[in-house]
Amino acid sequence: MAKLIEIIAGLAVFGFWMNIVGNPHVVETVLGLIIGTSVGFWVYRKLANLW
């Protein structure tokens, strides 16, 4: 369950980032992937500590 929430959180942040950027190029896309992955790992670590 925590893994599913991690994926959803990462995709939500990545989608939000792409919505803000508008017409992304390679750098903006890579930055969005890094931010989304980082948020996903952070959410997973926080949820793993709770359960």
Secondary structure, 3 states (H helix, E strand, C coil): CHHHHHHHHHHHHHHHHHHHHCCCCHHHHHHHHHHHHHHHHHHHHHHHHHC
